[in-house]
Amino acid sequence: MTAHPSALPVWGESDNYPLVCRRVLDITHDVKTFLFESEHPALFHFDPGQFITLRLQIGGREVDRCYTISTPPTRPHLIGITVKRQPGGLVSNWLHDTMRPGQRITADGPFGRFSAARHPAGKYLFLSAGSGITPLMSMTRTLYDLGSDIDILFVHSARTPSDIIFQRELDVMASVAPTIRVGHVCERDSPREPWVGLRGFLSDEMLRVLAPDLHERDVFCCGPSPYMAAVRRMLVAAGFDMARYHEESFSFEDLTGEDRSAPVETHGGDESQPPSAGAQMATFSVEFVRSGRTFRCGADENVLDAAYGAGLTPPSSCGQGMCGTCKTTILSGTVDMQHQGGIRPREIAQDKLLICCSKPLSDLRIDA
């Protein structure tokens, strides 16, 4: 007998249970959605737009990758990621070629701050390109499921009609919900499918036609770096209030050609604070207890960078306090940790830290 949802724990709030693949869906010719449930009965609770970090064993080595959750939290029994096969990509090709229903993996999360839930507004403009559609799809599915009266204009850019991810689902939602409008932009025709819609790259003119009320909207943007840079230029040229602009960027590609970073959410109001001149002059001792190594770390230096400088190779993926890969326990000492959502308050209360975004305030002993 299946437990009532109210009796189920929330996945990730204690030890994260392994995930079991339940379905693999073909979305386009090179994009698949992988749906997972918790190995032990549990519900998934997250903000639409957040991501999880997969902990995988591929070819005899441990590999971590971060993928945005494409499913909505309004459907809490399953969690899904939507992955585009990347030429030479280690993890994307492994998932496409080997992941089948019944297979188990481990994951951590959810992480991230890129979510409309954190920036409520009456009108949104969602701009995406390629696989950058996934966090915005989670947000749109959530608002659709809730019967929200929030105005959503969703504009997605793709190379060809056959590359448009979630095209039919978006069009169906727009045909049913009067508050959702969808526009697709394609660079060129598919070999067997001519494109009759907006053609080329997203432009100022397209934005003016699609969103004459641009200045009334909050903008969420996700896609390749050149695409997002072009969007920022267009918005600035239009006099848009960039404090209402939010983006999720992907960078730090590894040698496989596949993105290895966590998503980083930014918006126009973010400012970083430089360390004081006094802090730059101080250095502290850092002991990695399990490794039996001690090294020096400047007060203006993250522990991870100092460890690399000492010849150590602690696990890390994003390097920006997002993915949780470098999470460990501080045994003594204090740090200034400027994370981006990769660690939970209860974990901090349990003396956990992310060494990629932690600067020492004293000598440290770390369980690493």
Solvent accessible surface area in square Angstrom, and as a share of the most:
residue,aa,sasa,rsa
1,M,245,1.09
2,T,121,0.70
3,A,47,0.37
4,H,128,0.57
5,P,59,0.37
6,S,99,0.64
7,A,75,0.58
8,L,27,0.14
9,P,67,0.42
10,V,46,0.27
11,W,5,0.02
12,G,3,0.03
13,E,101,0.45
14,S,80,0.52
15,D,118,0.61
16,N,39,0.20
17,Y,65,0.25
18,P,40,0.25
19,L,0,0.00
20,V,2,0.01
21,C,0,0.00
22,R,102,0.37
23,R,141,0.51
24,V,41,0.24
25,L,55,0.27
26,D,108,0.56
27,I,47,0.24
28,T,24,0.14
29,H,133,0.59
30,D,26,0.13
31,V,3,0.02
32,K,43,0.18
33,T,6,0.04
34,F,1,0.00
35,L,19,0.10
36,F,0,0.00
37,E,53,0.24
38,S,7,0.05
39,E,61,0.27
40,H,92,0.41
41,P,93,0.59
42,A,7,0.06
43,L,29,0.14
44,F,3,0.01
45,H,126,0.56
46,F,11,0.04
47,D,39,0.20
48,P,14,0.09
49,G,1,0.01
50,Q,15,0.07
51,F,1,0.00
52,I,0,0.00
53,T,0,0.00
54,L,0,0.00
55,R,62,0.23
56,L,7,0.03
57,Q,112,0.50
58,I,16,0.08
59,G,84,0.81
60,G,78,0.75
61,R,135,0.49
62,E,136,0.61
63,V,7,0.04
64,D,31,0.16
65,R,18,0.07
66,C,11,0.07
67,Y,32,0.12
68,T,9,0.05
69,I,0,0.00
70,S,0,0.00
71,T,14,0.08
72,P,0,0.00
73,P,27,0.17
74,T,47,0.27
75,R,106,0.39
76,P,41,0.26
77,H,90,0.40
78,L,57,0.29
79,I,2,0.01
80,G,0,0.00
81,I,0,0.00
82,T,9,0.05
83,V,3,0.02
84,K,42,0.18
85,R,82,0.30
86,Q,54,0.24
87,P,123,0.77
88,G,58,0.56
89,G,1,0.01
90,L,43,0.21
91,V,0,0.00
92,S,1,0.01
93,N,32,0.17
94,W,49,0.17
95,L,0,0.00
96,H,7,0.03
97,D,78,0.40
98,T,56,0.32
99,M,0,0.00
100,R,126,0.46
101,P,81,0.51
102,G,35,0.34
103,Q,57,0.25
104,R,136,0.50
105,I,12,0.06
106,T,64,0.37
107,A,6,0.04
108,D,22,0.12
109,G,0,0.00
110,P,25,0.16
111,F,1,0.00
112,G,4,0.03
113,R,89,0.32
114,F,2,0.01
115,S,0,0.00
116,A,9,0.07
117,A,63,0.49
118,R,110,0.40
119,H,44,0.20
120,P,114,0.72
121,A,24,0.19
122,G,54,0.52
123,K,56,0.24
124,Y,4,0.01
125,L,0,0.00
126,F,0,0.00
127,L,0,0.00
128,S,0,0.00
129,A,10,0.07
130,G,25,0.24
131,S,45,0.29
132,G,6,0.06
133,I,0,0.00
134,T,9,0.05
135,P,0,0.00
136,L,0,0.00
137,M,0,0.00
138,S,0,0.00
139,M,1,0.00
140,T,0,0.00
141,R,21,0.08
142,T,12,0.07
143,L,27,0.13
144,Y,67,0.25
145,D,58,0.30
146,L,120,0.60
147,G,66,0.63
148,S,31,0.20
149,D,124,0.64
150,I,42,0.21
151,D,41,0.21
152,I,2,0.01
153,L,2,0.01
154,F,0,0.00
155,V,1,0.01
156,H,1,0.00
157,S,16,0.11
158,A,9,0.07
159,R,132,0.48
160,T,10,0.06
161,P,5,0.03
162,S,48,0.31
163,D,28,0.14
164,I,8,0.04
165,I,3,0.02
166,F,12,0.05
167,Q,50,0.22
168,R,205,0.75
169,E,54,0.24
170,L,0,0.00
171,D,59,0.31
172,V,87,0.50
173,M,5,0.02
174,A,30,0.23
175,S,92,0.59
176,V,96,0.55
177,A,15,0.12
178,P,130,0.82
179,T,36,0.21
180,I,7,0.03
181,R,110,0.40
182,V,35,0.20
183,G,11,0.10
184,H,20,0.09
185,V,1,0.00
186,C,0,0.00
187,E,58,0.26
188,R,122,0.45
189,D,57,0.30
190,S,9,0.06
191,P,138,0.87
192,R,233,0.85
193,E,79,0.35
194,P,98,0.61
195,W,35,0.12
196,V,146,0.84
197,G,37,0.36
198,L,61,0.31
199,R,115,0.42
200,G,22,0.21
201,F,149,0.62
202,L,17,0.08
203,S,39,0.25
204,D,61,0.32
205,E,112,0.50
206,M,26,0.12
207,L,7,0.03
208,R,158,0.58
209,V,107,0.62
210,L,28,0.14
211,A,2,0.02
212,P,110,0.69
213,D,32,0.17
214,L,13,0.07
215,H,98,0.44
216,E,98,0.44
217,R,3,0.01
218,D,14,0.07
219,V,0,0.00
220,F,0,0.00
221,C,0,0.00
222,C,0,0.00
223,G,5,0.05
224,P,74,0.47
225,S,58,0.37
226,P,102,0.64
227,Y,31,0.12
228,M,3,0.01
229,A,25,0.20
230,A,29,0.22
231,V,1,0.00
232,R,86,0.31
233,R,156,0.57
234,M,18,0.08
235,L,0,0.00
236,V,94,0.54
237,A,83,0.64
238,A,51,0.40
239,G,57,0.55
240,F,11,0.05
241,D,79,0.41
242,M,43,0.19
243,A,57,0.44
244,R,71,0.26
245,Y,5,0.02
246,H,4,0.02
247,E,14,0.06
248,E,2,0.01
249,S,26,0.17
250,F,58,0.24
251,S,45,0.29
252,F,113,0.47
253,E,124,0.55
254,D,37,0.19
255,L,189,0.94
256,T,41,0.24
257,G,39,0.37
258,E,7,0.03
259,D,44,0.23
260,R,74,0.27
261,S,2,0.02
262,A,0,0.00
263,P,1,0.00
264,V,20,0.11
265,E,18,0.08
266,T,47,0.27
267,H,56,0.25
268,G,44,0.43
269,G,46,0.44
270,D,80,0.41
271,E,147,0.66
272,S,106,0.68
273,Q,151,0.67
274,P,110,0.69
275,P,54,0.34
276,S,73,0.47
277,A,75,0.58
278,G,50,0.48
279,A,34,0.26
280,Q,92,0.41
281,M,164,0.73
282,A,37,0.28
283,T,71,0.41
284,F,42,0.17
285,S,27,0.18
286,V,0,0.00
287,E,56,0.25
288,F,4,0.02
289,V,52,0.30
290,R,171,0.62
291,S,59,0.38
292,G,62,0.60
293,R,103,0.38
294,T,85,0.49
295,F,17,0.07
296,R,144,0.52
297,C,0,0.00
298,G,10,0.10
299,A,12,0.09
300,D,58,0.30
301,E,60,0.27
302,N,32,0.17
303,V,0,0.00
304,L,8,0.04
305,D,74,0.38
306,A,7,0.05
307,A,0,0.00
308,Y,102,0.39
309,G,72,0.69
310,A,31,0.24
311,G,60,0.58
312,L,22,0.11
313,T,120,0.70
314,P,16,0.10
315,P,93,0.59
316,S,26,0.17
317,S,5,0.03
318,C,6,0.04
319,G,36,0.34
320,Q,49,0.22
321,G,1,0.01
322,M,4,0.02
323,C,3,0.02
324,G,4,0.04
325,T,15,0.09
326,C,8,0.05
327,K,46,0.19
328,T,21,0.12
329,T,30,0.17
330,I,22,0.11
331,L,84,0.42
332,S,49,0.31
333,G,35,0.33
334,T,78,0.45
335,V,32,0.19
336,D,54,0.28
337,M,35,0.16
338,Q,120,0.53
339,H,38,0.17
340,Q,62,0.27
341,G,18,0.17
342,G,0,0.00
343,I,5,0.03
344,R,43,0.16
345,P,112,0.71
346,R,83,0.30
347,E,18,0.08
348,I,71,0.36
349,A,86,0.67
350,Q,104,0.46
351,D,79,0.41
352,K,67,0.29
353,L,2,0.01
354,L,1,0.00
355,I,3,0.02
356,C,6,0.03
357,C,12,0.07
358,S,0,0.00
359,K,56,0.24
360,P,0,0.00
361,L,106,0.53
362,S,35,0.22
363,D,84,0.43
364,L,4,0.02
365,R,101,0.37
366,I,0,0.00
367,D,44,0.23
368,A,19,0.15
